[in-house]
């Protein structure tokens, strides 16, 4: 497996380290027919050789990615063919646990992909930080985790909650 259990800051977490092979990794934690859920995870970026990883979560085939090196938060569809994408500035520092949260709402035949990120030691912000609209929505897809490991990255406290 590309993601392995490890201990960091006295907690068990999943780690993706640098090394041989492809630096990217996806881990799916559901079935491809899932829809109507929120995914949340705590993430930690480490700095190595002045580089930070990109790390994110996936809902209904959309990715919410914290891009460590470029200082951006992005929502995008399938990475090899970015049919839709949106980015906002977001500085992510190494050695700080962040919480990422994402959900997809289908309204009027469009997907509204919502995401937010905050320092885990602080209160969750009320408003979504980024909102992207896809006129050709993905109606379902497995929740998951994503990392592009230019440096070591960690996941903890992964929660998938069905919408009411």
C-alpha positions as CSV (number, residue, x, y, z in Angstrom):
1,X,0.0,0.0,0.0
2,X,1.1,3.5,-0.7
3,X,-0.5,4.8,2.6
4,X,0.7,3.1,5.7
5,X,0.0,3.4,9.4
6,X,2.5,5.4,11.4
7,X,2.8,7.3,14.7
8,X,3.1,11.1,14.5
9,X,2.7,13.5,17.5
10,X,1.7,10.5,19.7
11,X,-1.2,9.6,17.4
12,X,-1.7,6.8,14.9
13,X,-2.2,8.2,11.3
14,X,-1.8,7.2,7.7
15,X,1.5,8.3,6.1
16,X,2.6,8.7,2.5
17,X,6.4,9.1,2.3
18,X,8.6,10.0,-0.6
19,X,10.5,7.3,-2.3
20,X,10.7,5.3,-5.4
21,X,7.8,5.0,-7.8
22,X,4.9,7.4,-8.5
23,X,4.6,10.2,-6.0
24,X,0.8,10.3,-6.2
25,X,-1.6,8.0,-4.3
26,X,-5.3,7.6,-4.1
27,X,-7.1,5.6,-1.5
28,X,-10.8,4.9,-1.9
29,X,-12.9,4.3,1.2
30,X,-16.3,3.5,-0.3
31,X,-18.1,2.2,-3.3
32,X,-18.3,4.1,-6.6
33,X,-22.1,4.4,-6.4
34,X,-22.0,6.6,-3.2
35,X,-23.5,10.1,-3.2
36,X,-24.9,12.6,-0.8
37,X,-22.2,12.6,1.9
38,X,-19.6,14.9,3.4
39,X,-16.0,13.8,3.8
40,X,-13.6,15.3,6.4
41,X,-10.0,14.5,7.3
42,X,-7.1,16.0,9.3
43,X,-4.0,16.4,7.2
44,X,-0.4,17.2,8.0
45,X,2.3,18.4,5.6
46,X,6.0,18.0,6.2
47,X,8.7,20.0,4.5
48,X,11.6,18.2,2.9
49,X,14.3,19.8,0.7
50,X,12.2,23.0,0.7
51,X,9.2,21.2,-0.8
52,X,5.7,20.5,0.5
53,X,3.3,17.8,-0.6
54,X,-0.1,18.3,-2.1
55,X,-2.8,16.5,-0.1
56,X,-6.5,16.3,-0.3
57,X,-9.8,14.5,-0.1
58,X,-12.2,13.2,-2.7
59,X,-16.0,13.3,-3.0
60,X,-18.1,12.1,-6.0
61,X,-15.1,12.2,-8.3
62,X,-14.1,15.7,-7.3
63,X,-10.8,16.5,-5.4
64,X,-10.3,19.2,-2.8
65,X,-6.5,19.6,-2.8
66,X,-4.2,21.7,-0.5
67,X,-1.3,22.5,-2.8
68,X,1.6,23.1,-0.4
69,X,4.2,24.4,-2.8
70,X,2.0,26.9,-4.6
71,X,0.0,28.1,-1.6
72,X,-3.4,27.3,-3.1
73,X,-6.6,25.3,-2.3
74,X,-8.1,23.7,-5.4
75,X,-11.2,21.9,-6.5
76,X,-10.9,19.9,-9.6
77,X,-12.3,17.0,-11.5
78,X,-10.2,14.1,-12.8
79,X,-6.6,15.3,-12.7
80,X,-5.4,14.1,-16.1
81,X,-8.2,16.0,-17.8
82,X,-9.3,19.0,-15.8
83,X,-12.7,19.5,-17.2
84,X,-13.5,21.9,-14.4
85,X,-11.2,23.5,-11.8
86,X,-11.1,26.4,-9.4
87,X,-8.3,27.6,-7.1
88,X,-8.1,30.2,-4.2
89,X,-5.0,31.3,-2.3
90,X,-4.4,29.4,0.9
91,X,-1.1,29.3,2.7
92,X,-0.4,25.9,4.3
93,X,2.5,25.7,6.6
94,X,4.4,22.5,7.5
95,X,4.0,20.8,10.8
96,X,0.4,22.1,11.4
97,X,-2.6,19.8,11.4
98,X,-5.3,21.1,9.2
99,X,-8.9,19.8,8.9
100,X,-10.3,19.5,5.3
101,X,-14.0,19.2,4.7
102,X,-15.8,18.7,1.4
103,X,-19.3,18.0,0.0
104,X,-21.1,18.0,-3.3
105,X,-24.6,19.4,-3.7
106,X,-26.6,18.8,-6.9
107,X,-28.9,21.7,-7.7
108,X,-30.7,22.6,-10.9
109,X,-28.7,19.9,-12.8
110,X,-25.3,21.3,-11.6
111,X,-22.8,20.1,-9.0
112,X,-21.8,22.7,-6.4
113,X,-18.6,21.4,-4.9
114,X,-17.9,23.0,-1.5
115,X,-14.7,22.9,0.5
116,X,-13.0,24.4,3.5
117,X,-9.8,24.0,5.4
118,X,-8.8,25.3,8.8
119,X,-6.2,24.8,11.5
120,X,-7.4,21.8,13.5
121,X,-6.7,23.5,16.8
122,X,-9.3,26.2,16.0
123,X,-13.1,26.3,15.5
124,X,-14.5,25.2,12.2
125,X,-15.3,28.2,10.0
126,X,-19.0,28.7,9.3
127,X,-18.6,29.5,5.6
128,X,-17.2,27.4,2.8
129,X,-13.8,28.7,1.6
130,X,-14.2,27.5,-2.0
131,X,-17.2,26.7,-4.2
132,X,-16.9,25.4,-7.7
133,X,-19.8,24.8,-10.1
134,X,-19.8,21.9,-12.6
135,X,-22.5,22.2,-15.3
136,X,-21.9,18.5,-16.1
137,X,-22.0,17.0,-12.7
138,X,-20.6,13.7,-11.4
139,X,-23.7,12.3,-9.7
140,X,-21.8,9.7,-7.6
141,X,-18.4,8.5,-6.6
142,X,-16.4,7.0,-3.8
143,X,-15.0,9.1,-1.0
144,X,-11.2,9.0,-0.8
145,X,-7.9,10.4,0.1
146,X,-5.3,11.9,-2.3
147,X,-1.6,12.9,-1.9
148,X,1.1,14.0,-4.3
149,X,4.1,13.3,-2.1
150,X,7.0,15.7,-2.9
151,X,7.4,15.4,0.9
152,X,5.9,13.3,3.6
153,X,2.2,13.8,4.3
154,X,-0.3,12.4,7.0
155,X,-4.0,11.7,7.3
156,X,-5.9,11.3,10.5
157,X,-9.5,11.3,11.7
158,X,-11.2,10.5,8.4
159,X,-15.0,10.8,8.6
160,X,-17.6,10.2,5.9
161,X,-21.0,11.4,7.0
162,X,-24.2,10.7,5.0
163,X,-26.4,13.8,4.3
164,X,-29.7,13.9,6.0
